Amino acid sequence: MKAFGCVLVLVGALAVAGTAAARPEFTIGSDPYQTVFSYPHDILRWPGEALYLEASPRSLPWQGNVTSIHSRPSDSYTSNYQDVTFATPSDYTGDPAAIRSYAKMSSAMKQNGYTLGAVKDTRYGRVLLELATTSLRMNLESAGVARAPNPGGSGYVTIPFAGETRADRDEYAIKLIGARQLFGNPFGFKVHYTRRAADRPEGFTRFTRDGTAYTVPHLTWGWATQSCAHIFGYSGSNVDAFYQDSYSVFRGRQWDFQTSYEHDGNWKSGLRYRTRREDGDAYGWVYDDGSEITGRYENDPYWKDRASARLLRAYTKARFFRQGGFDAGMLFLAALNADANTRVNKLVASDEGSREGRSGFVLEANPWFNYALSRGHVDFGLLCELDRMGMQNTETRWNDVSHSEQEDVLWSTQPYEGWSPYWERFSKGREWCLATGFEADAEVTVHRGWSALMRTTVLRKFTRVKKLYGTSEIPAGGNSYQFSQSHRRDDYRNEMWMTGAFGLSYRRGPATFYLVQDLPTAYLIRQTTKLADNERTLFEHEQRRMWQVQVPSGMRLFVVYELMP
């Protein structure tokens, strides 16, 4: 019998940002220890009784946002580490040591996941029970001496600074999978519950301004060595960051239900429904009276933030050709998804105060083949995906004509004249995405219980985004709010993602050991933006970036123990 341990060799190792809806190793692969994530009935191809343990530490990129932890201030922010000494300005004639300027910045998100599971045959079928916990420890540190032109005359001023932002999140999950024969064919189901919790972030910002040293608990993010004036108060400072004037501490839960059925080995189908809801205490920065630097965070006593998401996905792996150990066919997938960020009242049940909503669909038709070797297998999947996402941002506003509150009024917004930053508000929009690429996965036994494992993933995405800006007003003689467009932004992105993994497994008796190296996720992008009002183009620009690493490499070790009958 094939070693049980292949179950967890690469699970979760290749989470490429922005990937398609279907993970090939889960949907079209031939390894049941991975396809069980899409087809719960595949535990019938596992050993009848086994225990497994997974430990998966990993370092992930983080720019310091404590609410939306995967966000960046803009697409131009790609580095999480800098150590820079700035050259002396050419127009400075004094002692260079007097205006020496340098900066050191680093930020990272340490993820540690642990999973313990068991598989057992019962009179009702085969059952899998799994417990898992995942912790995220995020830390951003900065230190140095910034430099800016002297606002009071010639020369330069130096600004010693230091800062730190820390945040924690934890997840606890339990999963139950059951499978048995139904009408002569394999049938399975999965129930997966996840509880999420977070602590209030901590940190400080320390700097000297006009000879006065300040240390404030004002959190920062997006540190960069570029000329701005966001936090130190000097125009043209060569080091800067963004204050987090508000944040939310989310706690909530997620339910994931899945079922699958296989007919005659040629049609393998699955249906999945996932729902998530998290409520977050909202905190905002309040300056001390008469100060533009010192202050504190205060909890909003009346309103809280709510993040919710729903997903419905149906898919079928159809086999159209078989010759010896070679199988080929198509994977068909359709999905509906919706998510929203809303403001809800803490004290009474009422309408939402504000809502950022997104909803759309995904369609896929992916050719695939599986080739069974005498001592392993090779899987290949080609991605062909189309996504559409509609975006609408609304609020409840008082209507003076009807003397009542009117729901679903589009936000009144103004664009940022430049590349769209993370915090830019818009009224509505839509996004189209066409994705293609491939994944190749292989496992080969090389010698007496030793197996080599390899995977390569290449993804290409073409995305167009349209955002509309304007005002919502009640026109003269009207009874309700009407939206009037003032600006439009058209963004285009051409992205390529590449990653992979390789490893070794060794089986000795009932135990199997795995050592897997996850390769870095490399990222290449070309993007354009065009902002126009109703009469002319206000801003148009193109960016081309070199290959960059989005997710660093990591090493994994797994141990699996198969119980003897």
C-alpha positions in Angstrom: 0.0 0.0 0.0 1.2 3.5 -0.8 2.5 5.4 2.2 -0.1 7.4 4.1 2.1 10.4 4.6 1.6 12.0 1.2 -1.5 13.4 2.8 0.2 16.5 4.1 3.3 17.0 2.0 2.3 20.2 0.3 -1.1 21.1 1.8 -1.2 24.9 2.0 2.4 25.3 0.8 1.6 27.0 -2.5 -1.0 29.6 -1.5 -0.2 32.0 -4.4 -1.8 35.4 -3.8 -4.7 36.1 -6.0 -4.9 32.5 -7.4 -7.8 31.1 -9.2 -10.8 29.5 -7.5 -9.7 25.9 -8.2 -6.4 24.6 -6.7 -5.3 22.0 -9.2 -3.6 19.6 -6.7 -7.0 19.5 -4.8 -9.4 19.3 -7.8 -7.7 17.3 -10.6 -4.7 15.6 -8.9 -4.4 11.8 -8.5 -3.1 11.9 -4.9 -6.1 11.2 -2.6 -4.3 12.9 0.3 -4.6 16.2 -1.5 -7.8 15.8 -3.5 -9.7 15.1 -0.2 -9.8 18.9 0.2 -12.2 19.1 -2.7 -13.7 15.6 -2.6 -14.3 14.4 1.0 -15.2 10.9 -0.2 -11.5 10.4 -1.2 -10.7 9.4 2.4 -12.1 6.0 1.2 -8.7 5.7 -0.6 -6.8 6.3 2.6 -5.7 3.7 5.1 -8.5 2.6 7.4 -6.8 3.8 10.6 -4.1 6.3 11.0 -2.8 9.3 13.0 -1.1 12.3 11.5 0.6 15.5 12.7 1.5 18.6 10.8 3.7 21.5 11.9 3.9 24.3 9.4 5.8 27.4 10.4 6.1 30.1 7.8 7.1 33.8 7.4 4.8 35.9 5.3 5.0 39.6 4.1 3.3 42.3 6.1 3.2 46.1 5.6 1.9 46.8 9.1 -1.9 47.2 8.6 -3.5 45.7 11.7 -7.0 45.5 10.3 -6.5 44.3 6.7 -3.3 42.4 7.3 -2.6 41.5 3.6 -3.1 45.1 2.4 -0.4 47.5 1.1 -0.7 51.3 0.9 -0.5 50.9 -2.9 0.9 48.5 -5.5 4.3 50.3 -5.3 4.9 48.9 -1.9 6.7 45.6 -2.4 9.6 45.5 0.0 9.4 44.4 3.7 13.0 45.1 4.6 15.2 48.1 4.0 18.6 49.2 5.3 19.6 52.5 3.7 22.2 55.2 4.3 21.4 58.3 2.3 23.9 60.3 0.4 24.8 63.8 1.4 22.8 66.4 -0.7 25.0 67.9 -3.4 24.1 71.5 -2.4 25.3 70.9 1.2 28.7 72.4 2.0 28.9 71.7 5.7 30.1 68.6 7.7 28.3 65.5 6.3 28.3 63.9 9.7 26.0 66.7 11.0 23.2 65.7 8.6 23.9 62.0 8.4 20.7 60.1 7.5 19.8 56.4 7.5 16.9 54.1 8.0 16.3 50.5 8.9 12.9 49.0 8.5 11.6 45.4 8.7 8.2 43.8 9.0 7.0 40.2 8.9 4.1 38.0 9.8 5.1 34.8 11.5 2.6 32.0 10.9 2.7 28.8 13.0 0.1 26.1 12.3 -0.3 22.7 14.0 -2.7 20.0 13.0 -3.5 16.7 14.7 -5.9 14.2 13.0 -7.1 10.7 13.1 -8.9 8.4 10.6 -11.0 5.4 11.6 -13.4 2.9 10.1 -16.8 2.6 11.8 -20.0 0.8 11.1 -21.3 3.9 9.4 -18.3 4.4 7.1 -14.8 6.0 7.3 -14.5 9.0 9.6 -11.7 11.7 9.9 -11.5 14.0 12.9 -9.0 16.9 12.9 -8.1 19.6 15.3 -6.0 22.6 14.2 -4.6 25.8 15.5 -2.9 28.7 13.6 -1.2 31.7 15.2 -0.1 34.9 13.5 2.5 37.1 15.2 3.0 40.3 13.3 5.8 42.8 14.0 7.0 46.0 12.3 10.1 47.8 13.5 11.7 51.0 12.2 14.6 53.2 13.4 17.0 55.8 12.0 17.5 59.4 11.3 15.3 61.1 8.7 16.4 64.3 6.9 14.3 67.2 5.5 14.9 70.7 4.1 14.9 73.3 6.8 11.5 74.9 6.7 12.8 78.1 8.4 15.7 78.7 6.0 18.6 77.1 4.2 20.2 73.8 5.1 18.6 70.6 6.5 17.1 69.3 9.7 17.5 65.8 11.0 14.7 63.8 12.7 15.8 60.8 14.9 12.9 58.3 14.9 11.9 54.8 16.0 8.6 52.9 15.7 7.0 49.5 16.3 3.7 48.0 15.5 2.7 44.6 16.9 -0.5 42.5 16.3 -1.7 38.9 17.1 -4.3 36.7 15.6 -5.3 33.1 16.4 -7.5 30.5 14.8 -8.9 27.3 16.3 -10.6 24.8 14.0 -12.3 21.4 14.1 -13.0 19.3 11.0 -15.2 16.2 10.5 -15.2 14.2 7.3 -17.3 11.1 6.7 -17.5 8.9 3.7 -19.1 5.6 2.6 -20.6 3.8 -0.5 -24.0 5.2 -1.6 -25.9 3.4 -4.3 -22.7 1.7 -5.2 -20.6 4.9 -5.6 -18.4 6.8 -3.2 -20.1 9.6 -1.2 -18.6 12.0 1.3 -19.2 15.1 3.4 -17.2 17.6 5.4 -18.1 20.0 8.2 -15.4 22.5 9.1 -15.7 25.1 11.9 -13.1 27.8 12.5 -13.0 30.3 15.4 -11.0 33.5 15.0 -9.8 35.8 17.7 -7.4 38.8 17.9 -5.9 41.0 20.6 -5.6 44.8 20.4 -2.5 45.8 18.6 0.3 47.6 20.4 3.1 49.9 19.4 4.6 53.4 19.4 6.1 56.1 17.3 9.1 58.1 18.7 10.7 61.1 17.0 12.1 64.5 17.6 10.4 67.6 16.1 11.6 71.2 16.6 13.9 70.0 19.5 11.1 68.2 21.4 11.1 64.4 21.7 7.7 62.7 21.4 6.7 59.1 22.1 3.1 58.4 21.2 1.1 55.1 20.9 0.1 56.1 17.4 0.5 53.0 15.2 2.2 53.3 11.8 2.4 51.2 8.6 3.9 51.4 5.1 7.3 52.7 6.0 9.2 53.8 3.0 12.3 55.8 2.0 10.6 58.4 -0.1 9.8 62.1 0.1 6.5 62.7 2.0 5.1 64.6 5.0 2.7 62.2 6.7 4.0 61.7 10.2 7.0 63.9 11.1 5.5 67.2 9.9 8.4 68.2 7.7 7.8 68.6 4.0 10.2 66.6 1.8 11.3 64.2 4.5 13.3 61.3 3.0 11.7 58.7 5.3 8.0 58.5 6.1 5.1 56.2 6.9 1.4 56.4 7.4 -0.5 56.7 10.7 -3.3 54.2 11.4 -5.9 56.7 12.6 -8.4 53.9 13.0 -8.4 50.1 13.2 -10.7 47.3 14.2 -10.1 44.2 16.3 -12.1 41.3 14.7 -13.4 38.2 16.3 -15.7 35.7 14.6 -16.3 32.3 13.1 -16.5 30.5 9.8 -18.5 27.4 8.7 -17.5 25.4 5.7 -19.8 22.6 4.4 -18.9 20.3 1.6 -20.2 17.2 -0.1 -18.9 15.1 -3.0 -20.0 12.1 -5.1 -18.3 10.0 -7.8 -20.1 8.1 -10.5 -18.5 5.2 -12.3 -15.1 6.7 -11.9 -15.7 9.1 -14.8 -17.6 11.9 -13.1 -16.3 13.3 -9.8 -18.4 16.2 -8.4 -18.3 18.4 -5.4 -20.5 21.2 -3.9 -19.2 23.6 -1.3 -20.8 26.4 0.8 -18.8 28.6 3.1 -20.0 31.5 5.3 -17.9 33.8 7.5 -18.9 36.6 9.9 -16.6 38.6 12.2 -17.4 41.6 14.4 -14.7 44.1 15.2 -14.5 46.7 17.9 -13.7 50.0 16.2 -11.0 52.3 17.6 -10.1 55.8 16.4 -7.3 58.1 17.2 -8.2 61.2 19.2 -5.7 64.0 19.6 -5.1 65.7 22.9 -6.6 69.2 23.2 -4.3 71.7 21.5 -2.0 69.0 20.1 -1.4 67.7 16.6 0.9 64.9 17.8 0.0 63.4 21.2 -3.3 61.5 21.7 -4.8 58.1 22.3 -7.1 55.5 20.7 -10.7 55.4 21.8 -13.3 52.7 21.3 -16.5 53.8 19.4 -19.3 53.3 22.0 -22.1 53.1 19.4 -20.8 51.4 16.3 -18.8 48.4 15.4 -17.4 46.9 12.1 -18.6 43.7 10.6 -16.9 41.6 7.9 -18.9 38.9 6.2 -18.4 36.6 3.3 -20.3 33.8 1.5 -19.2 31.3 -1.2 -21.1 28.7 -3.2 -19.0 26.6 -5.5 -19.9 23.6 -7.7 -17.4 21.6 -9.7 -17.0 18.4 -11.7 -13.9 16.5 -12.8 -15.0 14.7 -16.0 -12.8 12.0 -17.5 -13.2 11.8 -21.3 -10.2 9.6 -22.2 -8.4 6.6 -20.7 -5.6 4.6 -22.2 -3.5 2.4 -19.9 -2.3 4.6 -17.0 -3.2 7.9 -18.9 -6.4 9.7 -18.0 -7.5 13.0 -19.5 -10.5 15.3 -19.3 -11.9 18.6 -18.2 -12.6 20.3 -14.8 -15.8 22.4 -14.9 -16.3 24.9 -12.1 -18.8 27.7 -11.3 -18.8 29.8 -8.2 -20.8 32.7 -6.7 -19.2 34.8 -4.0 -20.1 37.9 -2.0 -18.4 39.8 0.8 -19.1 43.0 2.7 -17.7 45.3 5.3 -20.4 47.1 7.2 -20.9 49.4 10.2 -23.6 48.2 12.6 -25.0 49.7 15.8 -23.9 48.1 19.1 -26.9 49.1 21.1 -30.0 48.4 18.9 -30.8 46.3 15.9 -30.9 48.8 13.1 -30.0 49.2 9.4 -26.4 49.3 8.5 -24.8 52.7 8.7 -22.4 52.0 5.8 -21.6 49.1 3.5 -18.8 48.2 1.2 -20.1 45.3 -0.9 -18.6 43.0 -3.5 -20.2 40.2 -5.3 -19.5 38.2 -8.5 -19.0 34.9 -10.2 -16.2 32.6 -11.4 -16.3 30.3 -14.4 -13.6 27.7 -15.2 -13.0 25.0 -17.8 -9.7 23.4 -17.2 -8.1 20.6 -19.3 -6.2 18.1 -17.2 -4.3 14.7 -17.4 -3.1 12.2 -14.8 -0.4 9.7 -15.7 0.2 6.7 -13.4 3.8 5.6 -13.4 4.9 2.2 -12.1 6.5 4.0 -9.1 4.6 7.2 -8.9 2.4 9.7 -10.8 2.5 12.9 -12.9 -0.5 15.4 -12.8 -1.0 18.4 -15.1 -3.7 21.0 -15.1 -4.2 24.0 -17.5 -6.2 26.9 -16.1 -8.8 28.8 -18.1 -10.8 31.1 -15.8 -13.1 34.1 -16.1 -14.0 36.3 -13.0 -16.4 39.2 -12.7 -16.8 41.2 -9.5 -19.2 44.1 -8.9 -18.5 46.7 -6.3 -20.9 49.1 -4.6 -20.4 51.3 -1.6 -23.5 52.6 0.1 -24.8 54.2 3.3 -28.0 55.1 5.0 -28.8 58.9 4.8 -31.5 61.2 6.1 -33.9 62.3 3.3 -35.3 65.8 4.0 -38.0 65.4 1.4 -39.5 62.2 2.8 -38.5 62.9 6.4 -37.1 59.4 6.7 -33.9 57.5 6.3 -33.0 56.3 2.8 -31.0 53.1 2.5 -28.5 52.1 -0.2 -27.4 55.6 -1.1 -24.1 55.5 -3.0 -21.1 57.2 -1.2 -20.2 60.7 -2.3 -16.5 60.4 -3.2 -13.6 62.3 -4.7 -10.6 60.4 -6.3 -6.9 60.7 -5.4 -5.1 62.3 -8.3 -2.4 59.6 -8.8 -2.1 55.9 -8.3 -5.1 54.7 -6.3 -4.0 54.3 -2.6 -5.4 51.6 -0.2 -7.7 54.1 1.6 -9.2 55.8 -1.5 -13.0 55.8 -1.4 -15.0 55.3 -4.5 -18.8 55.0 -5.1 -19.1 51.9 -7.3 -17.2 49.8 -9.9 -16.6 46.5 -11.4 -13.6 44.1 -12.1 -13.1 41.6 -14.8 -10.3 39.1 -14.7 -9.0 36.5 -17.1 -6.5 34.0 -15.7 -4.5 31.2 -17.3 -1.6 29.1 -16.3 -0.6 25.6 -15.4 0.4 23.3 -12.5 2.6 20.2 -12.8 2.9 17.8 -9.9 5.0 14.7 -9.7 5.8 12.0 -7.1 8.3 9.2 -7.9 9.7 6.5 -5.6 13.4 6.5 -6.0 14.8 3.9 -3.6 13.4 1.6 -0.8 10.9 3.9 0.8 12.4 7.1 -0.5 10.2 9.3 -2.7 10.9 12.5 -4.5 8.1 15.2 -4.7 8.0 18.1 -7.1 5.6 20.8 -8.1 5.7 23.9 -10.4 2.9 26.5 -10.6 2.8 29.3 -13.2 -0.2 31.8 -13.2 -0.9 34.6 -15.6 -3.7 37.1 -14.8 -5.1 40.0 -16.8 -7.4 42.3 -14.8 -9.4 45.4 -15.7 -11.0 47.5 -12.9 -13.4 50.4 -13.4 -14.1 52.8 -10.4 -16.7 55.6 -10.5 -16.7 58.7 -8.2 -19.3 61.4 -7.7 -22.0 62.8 -5.4 -25.3 61.5 -4.2 -27.9 64.3 -3.9 -31.6 64.9 -4.0 -32.2 66.8 -7.3 -34.6 69.8 -7.4 -38.1 68.5 -7.5 -37.0 64.9 -6.7 -37.9 62.7 -3.8 -34.8 60.5 -3.4 -31.0 60.6 -3.7 -29.6 60.3 -7.2 -25.9 59.6 -8.1 -24.1 62.0 -10.4 -20.7 60.8 -11.7 -17.8 63.2 -11.6 -14.7 61.0 -12.2 -13.8 57.6 -13.6 -10.6 55.5 -13.0 -9.6 52.6 -15.3 -6.9 50.3 -14.0 -5.2 47.4 -15.9 -2.9 44.8 -14.5 -0.9 42.1 -16.2 0.5 39.8 -13.6 2.6 36.6 -13.5 3.1 34.4 -10.5 5.6 31.5 -10.2 6.2 29.2 -7.4 6.9 25.5 -6.6 8.1 23.0 -4.1 10.3 19.9 -3.8 10.9 17.4 -1.1 11.7 13.9 0.0 9.6 11.4 2.0 10.9 8.3 3.8 8.8 5.4 5.1 10.0 3.1 7.8 7.5 0.6 9.2 4.2 2.4 10.1 5.9 5.8 10.2 6.5 8.2 7.3 8.7 11.3 7.5 8.6 14.3 5.1 11.0 17.1 4.4 9.7 19.7 2.0 11.2 22.9 0.7 8.7 25.5 -0.5 10.2 27.8 -3.2 9.7 31.5 -3.0 6.7 33.0 -4.8 8.0 35.3 -7.5 5.8 38.1 -8.9 6.0 40.2 -12.0 3.6 43.0 -12.9 2.9 45.6 -15.5 0.0 48.0 -14.7 -1.6 51.2 -15.9 -4.0 53.7 -14.4 -6.1 56.4 -16.0 -8.1 59.0 -14.1 -10.5 61.3 -15.9 -13.3 63.7 -15.1 -16.2 64.4 -17.4 -14.0 66.6 -19.6 -10.4 65.5 -19.7 -7.8 63.0 -18.5 -6.3 64.1 -15.1 -3.7 61.4 -14.6 -2.3 58.5 -16.7 0.7 56.4 -15.9 2.3 53.0 -16.5 4.5 51.0 -14.2 6.7 48.0 -15.0 8.4 46.2 -12.2 11.1 43.6 -12.1 10.7 40.1 -10.6 10.2 40.3 -6.9 9.6 37.8 -4.1 6.2 38.0 -2.6 6.4 35.0 -0.2 9.7 33.7 1.0 10.8 30.1 1.0 10.2 27.8 3.9 11.1 24.3 5.2 8.5 21.8 6.4 8.8 18.5 8.3 5.9 16.0 8.7 5.4 12.8 10.6 2.6 10.3 9.9 1.8 7.1 11.7 -0.4 4.4 10.2 -2.1 2.2 12.8 -1.9 -1.5 12.1 -5.2 -3.5 11.8 
